[in-house]
Amino acid sequence: MVFSQLNASIEARRRAEPASGAAPGASPALVPSVSRALTLLDRLAQQRQPMSLARLASELALPKSSVHGLCNTLVTFGYLRRQDDGAFLIGPRVMSLAEAFVANTDVAREFNALWNDAATAPDETMLLSVLDGGDVVYVAARNGVRPLGLAFTVGMRLPAHLAATGKAMLAFHEPQFVRSLFAAGRLPRMAGKGPKTAAELMKDLKAVRERGYSIDDEGVREGVYCLGAPVFDAAGRPVAGIGVCINKAMLSGDQGERHRRAVLEAARTLSQRLGATPPQAAPADAPAPRRHRTSKVGKR
């Protein structure tokens, strides 16, 4: 994880740091308070459970007063959360650092490299996104030749609970983290579909985990059907989501089966290139998109 890498760097530099009075040109001293704050964050990230102030102070070998000040500062900036019992855990603000890191790694370049061969490039729109709070931000997009009525661009944001790539990532995050993103009341909708509440979203994400891929059936835009799959890093964390978007009216007789296979294969390839063990193939029982009945006035 990002903080693990930072902490390892801090420790290496601390050991190499020259003693007081070292010759000019030696490595500059680190800022102790910053080093302690990053070490604290890293410890909580590794623990993956809330930790009390006393336990943090003991494990970090720091005075309680110092740890208390660090925690209060990190809570204020959103990098920590405090439970009702006083224990601390990682806050949602750290995700912005992780997403900024992912957006500048090879995952976007590797995604674009998948379609270098024009002979194997799909006709449909292919997307790559990362989480930014309750939204997805698209870091790469390859708009297809088939019309969608919706153009995706790098930097575009959509609600993660509606977008196929967002649901693909959220499904493999800790439930507690997901609930922290969607804790408030009813969830917004764009095309009149999708989960209305956090409880409905959690049920939807459970289905995504079970089958290994997500479905956006006109949740973002009427007539657009998308399939998404998570991209994992070497530690098994969902660091990106890859998706394929199809004009629902143009779905073939296989009801999107070939697109499902294509997006899962692309996700496995990207995950492997990031050092991850490829996820298991999903069962071939993708629920077919429901066809809308035509009303008396001809509306879908």
C-alpha positions as CSV (number, residue, x, y, z in Angstrom):
1,M,0.0,0.0,0.0
2,V,1.0,3.6,-0.5
3,F,1.6,4.2,3.2
4,S,3.7,1.0,3.5
5,Q,6.0,2.2,0.8
6,L,6.2,5.6,2.5
7,N,6.9,4.1,5.9
8,A,9.7,1.8,4.5
9,S,11.3,4.9,2.9
10,I,11.0,6.8,6.1
11,E,12.7,4.0,8.1
12,A,15.5,3.6,5.5
13,R,16.2,7.3,5.6
14,R,16.0,7.4,9.4
15,R,18.7,4.8,9.6
16,A,20.8,6.6,7.1
17,E,20.3,10.0,8.6
18,P,23.6,11.5,9.8
19,A,24.1,12.3,13.4
20,S,24.2,15.9,14.6
21,G,27.2,17.7,13.3
22,A,27.5,15.6,10.2
23,A,29.4,17.0,7.3
24,P,27.7,19.4,4.9
25,G,26.1,17.6,1.9
26,A,24.8,14.7,4.0
27,S,21.1,13.7,3.7
28,P,18.8,16.2,5.3
29,A,17.0,15.3,8.5
30,L,13.4,14.2,8.3
31,V,10.7,16.1,10.1
32,P,9.9,14.0,13.2
33,S,6.3,14.8,13.5
34,V,5.6,13.9,9.8
35,S,7.5,10.7,10.2
36,R,5.5,9.8,13.3
37,A,2.2,10.7,11.6
38,L,3.0,8.5,8.6
39,T,4.1,5.6,10.8
40,L,0.9,5.9,12.8
41,L,-1.2,5.7,9.6
42,D,0.8,2.8,8.3
43,R,0.3,0.9,11.6
44,L,-3.5,1.4,11.4
45,A,-3.5,0.4,7.7
46,Q,-1.7,-2.8,8.5
47,Q,-3.9,-3.6,11.5
48,R,-7.1,-3.1,9.5
49,Q,-9.0,-2.8,12.8
50,P,-9.7,0.2,15.1
51,M,-6.9,0.8,17.7
52,S,-7.1,2.6,21.0
53,L,-4.9,5.5,21.9
54,A,-3.2,3.5,24.5
55,R,-2.4,0.6,22.1
56,L,-1.1,3.0,19.4
57,A,1.1,4.7,21.9
58,S,2.5,1.4,23.1
59,E,3.1,-0.1,19.7
60,L,4.7,3.1,18.4
61,A,6.7,3.6,21.6
62,L,5.5,7.2,21.8
63,P,4.0,9.2,24.7
64,K,0.2,9.2,24.8
65,S,0.1,13.0,24.6
66,S,2.1,12.9,21.4
67,V,-0.1,10.2,19.8
68,H,-3.2,12.1,21.0
69,G,-2.1,15.2,19.2
70,L,-1.2,13.3,16.0
71,C,-4.6,11.5,16.0
72,N,-6.6,14.7,16.6
73,T,-4.8,16.4,13.7
74,L,-5.3,13.5,11.3
75,V,-9.0,13.2,12.3
76,T,-9.4,16.9,11.6
77,F,-8.1,16.5,8.1
78,G,-10.1,13.3,7.5
79,Y,-7.1,10.8,7.4
80,L,-8.4,9.1,10.6
81,R,-11.8,8.5,12.0
82,R,-12.7,8.2,15.7
83,Q,-15.3,5.7,16.9
84,D,-17.7,6.3,19.7
85,D,-15.5,4.2,22.0
86,G,-12.5,6.4,21.3
87,A,-10.6,4.0,19.0
88,F,-9.1,5.2,15.7
89,L,-9.2,3.8,12.2
90,I,-8.2,4.9,8.8
91,G,-10.4,7.7,7.4
92,P,-11.7,8.2,3.8
93,R,-9.4,11.0,3.0
94,V,-6.5,8.6,2.4
95,M,-8.2,7.3,-0.7
96,S,-7.5,10.6,-2.5
97,L,-3.8,9.9,-2.0
98,A,-4.2,6.3,-3.2
99,E,-6.2,7.4,-6.3
100,A,-3.7,10.1,-7.2
101,F,-0.9,7.4,-6.9
102,V,-2.9,5.0,-9.1
103,A,-3.7,7.6,-11.7
104,N,0.0,8.2,-12.2
105,T,1.1,4.6,-12.3
106,D,1.4,2.3,-15.2
107,V,-2.2,1.0,-15.0
108,A,-3.5,3.7,-17.4
109,R,-0.6,3.2,-19.8
110,E,-1.1,-0.6,-19.6
111,F,-4.8,-0.1,-20.3
112,N,-4.0,2.0,-23.4
113,A,-1.4,-0.6,-24.5
114,L,-4.1,-3.3,-24.6
115,W,-5.6,-1.7,-27.7
116,N,-2.5,-1.0,-29.7
117,D,-3.3,-3.7,-32.1
118,A,-6.2,-2.4,-34.2
119,A,-7.1,-5.9,-35.3
120,T,-8.0,-7.0,-31.7
121,A,-9.4,-3.7,-30.5
122,P,-13.1,-3.9,-29.5
123,D,-15.7,-1.9,-31.3
124,E,-17.4,-1.0,-28.0
125,T,-16.4,1.7,-25.5
126,M,-13.8,0.6,-22.9
127,L,-13.1,2.5,-19.7
128,L,-10.7,2.6,-16.8
129,S,-11.5,4.4,-13.6
130,V,-10.3,4.9,-10.0
131,L,-12.3,5.7,-6.9
132,D,-12.4,9.3,-5.5
133,G,-14.7,9.2,-2.5
134,G,-18.2,8.3,-3.7
135,D,-17.3,8.9,-7.3
136,V,-15.3,7.3,-10.0
137,V,-12.8,9.3,-12.0
138,Y,-12.0,8.0,-15.5
139,V,-8.2,7.9,-16.0
140,A,-8.4,6.3,-19.5
141,A,-11.1,5.9,-22.1
142,R,-11.3,4.3,-25.5
143,N,-14.6,5.4,-27.0
144,G,-15.9,2.7,-29.5
145,V,-17.2,3.1,-33.0
146,R,-20.7,2.2,-32.0
147,P,-22.9,5.1,-30.9
148,L,-23.8,5.4,-27.2
149,G,-25.1,8.9,-26.9
150,L,-22.5,9.4,-24.2
151,A,-18.9,10.3,-24.7
152,F,-16.4,9.4,-21.9
153,T,-13.4,11.5,-21.3
154,V,-10.4,11.3,-19.0
155,G,-11.2,13.2,-15.8
156,M,-14.9,12.6,-16.1
157,R,-16.7,11.8,-12.9
158,L,-19.7,9.6,-12.2
159,P,-21.3,8.3,-9.0
160,A,-19.5,5.1,-8.1
161,H,-22.7,3.4,-6.9
162,L,-24.2,3.7,-10.4
163,A,-21.1,3.2,-12.7
164,A,-20.2,-0.4,-13.5
165,T,-16.5,0.3,-12.9
166,G,-17.3,1.9,-9.5
167,K,-19.4,-1.0,-8.4
168,A,-16.7,-3.4,-9.5
169,M,-14.2,-1.7,-7.1
170,L,-16.6,-1.1,-4.2
171,A,-17.6,-4.7,-4.1
172,F,-14.1,-5.8,-3.2
173,H,-13.5,-3.1,-0.6
174,E,-14.3,-3.6,3.1
175,P,-18.0,-3.1,3.8
176,Q,-17.2,-0.6,6.5
177,F,-15.4,1.6,4.0
178,V,-18.2,1.4,1.5
179,R,-20.8,2.4,4.2
180,S,-18.6,5.4,5.2
181,L,-18.9,6.7,1.6
182,F,-22.7,6.2,1.3
183,A,-23.9,6.8,4.9
184,A,-26.3,9.6,4.2
185,G,-30.0,8.8,3.3
186,R,-31.1,8.1,-0.2
187,L,-28.6,7.7,-3.0
188,P,-28.8,10.0,-6.0
189,R,-29.9,8.6,-9.3
190,M,-29.2,9.7,-12.9
191,A,-31.6,7.7,-15.1
192,G,-34.1,6.6,-12.6
193,K,-32.4,3.3,-11.9
194,G,-29.8,1.9,-9.5
195,P,-29.8,1.4,-5.7
196,K,-31.8,3.9,-3.7
197,T,-30.2,3.3,-0.3
198,A,-26.9,2.1,1.1
199,A,-28.7,-1.2,2.1
200,E,-29.7,-1.8,-1.5
201,L,-26.2,-0.9,-2.7
202,M,-24.6,-3.4,-0.2
203,K,-27.0,-6.1,-1.6
204,D,-26.0,-5.2,-5.1
205,L,-22.3,-5.4,-4.3
206,K,-22.7,-8.8,-2.7
207,A,-24.0,-10.1,-6.0
208,V,-21.0,-8.4,-7.8
209,R,-18.6,-10.3,-5.5
210,E,-20.3,-13.6,-6.1
211,R,-20.2,-13.4,-9.9
212,G,-17.0,-11.4,-10.2
213,Y,-18.2,-8.6,-12.3
214,S,-20.7,-5.7,-12.1
215,I,-23.6,-4.6,-14.2
216,D,-24.9,-1.1,-14.9
217,D,-28.2,-1.6,-16.7
218,E,-29.2,1.9,-17.7
219,G,-28.2,3.3,-14.3
220,V,-26.0,6.1,-15.8
221,R,-27.9,6.7,-19.0
222,E,-31.0,5.2,-20.6
223,G,-30.1,2.8,-23.4
224,V,-26.5,2.2,-22.1
225,Y,-25.6,-1.2,-20.7
226,C,-22.2,-1.6,-19.0
227,L,-20.2,-4.4,-17.5
228,G,-17.3,-3.8,-15.1
229,A,-14.5,-5.8,-13.5
230,P,-12.0,-4.9,-10.7
231,V,-8.3,-4.5,-11.3
232,F,-6.2,-5.7,-8.4
233,D,-2.6,-4.8,-7.3
234,A,0.0,-7.1,-6.0
235,A,-1.5,-7.0,-2.5
236,G,-4.9,-8.0,-3.8
237,R,-6.5,-4.6,-3.4
238,P,-9.0,-3.2,-6.0
239,V,-7.1,-0.2,-7.4
240,A,-9.0,0.4,-10.6
241,G,-12.1,-0.7,-12.5
242,I,-12.3,-1.6,-16.1
243,G,-15.6,-1.5,-18.0
244,V,-17.2,-2.0,-21.4
245,C,-20.3,0.0,-22.4
246,I,-22.8,-1.2,-25.0
247,N,-25.8,0.3,-26.7
248,K,-28.4,-1.9,-25.1
249,A,-30.5,-2.0,-28.3
250,M,-27.5,-3.5,-30.1
251,L,-26.9,-6.4,-27.7
252,S,-26.5,-9.6,-29.7
253,G,-28.2,-12.9,-29.0
254,D,-25.6,-13.8,-26.3
255,Q,-27.0,-11.0,-24.2
256,G,-23.5,-9.5,-23.7
257,E,-21.7,-12.7,-22.9
258,R,-18.7,-12.0,-25.3
259,H,-18.4,-8.5,-23.7
260,R,-18.4,-10.0,-20.3
261,R,-15.6,-12.3,-21.2
262,A,-13.7,-9.5,-22.9
263,V,-13.9,-7.2,-19.8
264,L,-12.9,-10.0,-17.4
265,E,-9.9,-10.9,-19.6
266,A,-8.8,-7.3,-19.8
267,A,-9.1,-7.0,-16.0
268,R,-7.1,-10.2,-15.5
269,T,-4.4,-8.9,-17.8
270,L,-4.1,-5.5,-16.1
271,S,-4.1,-7.2,-12.7
272,Q,-1.3,-9.5,-13.7
273,R,0.8,-6.6,-15.0
274,L,0.4,-5.0,-11.6
275,G,1.7,-8.1,-9.9
276,A,-1.6,-9.5,-8.8
277,T,-2.8,-13.1,-8.9
278,P,-5.4,-13.2,-11.6
279,P,-9.0,-13.4,-10.2
280,Q,-11.0,-16.6,-10.9
281,A,-13.2,-16.5,-14.0
282,A,-16.8,-15.7,-13.3
283,P,-19.5,-18.2,-14.0
284,A,-21.2,-18.0,-17.4
285,D,-24.6,-17.2,-16.0
286,A,-24.7,-13.5,-16.4
287,P,-28.3,-12.3,-15.9
288,A,-29.7,-11.0,-19.1
289,P,-30.7,-7.3,-19.3
290,R,-34.4,-6.9,-18.9
291,R,-36.1,-5.7,-22.0
292,H,-38.5,-2.8,-21.5
293,R,-42.1,-3.4,-22.6
294,T,-43.4,-0.9,-25.1
295,S,-46.2,1.2,-23.8
296,K,-49.3,2.3,-25.7
297,V,-47.6,5.6,-26.5
298,G,-44.5,3.8,-27.8
299,K,-42.2,4.8,-25.0
300,R,-39.6,2.4,-23.6
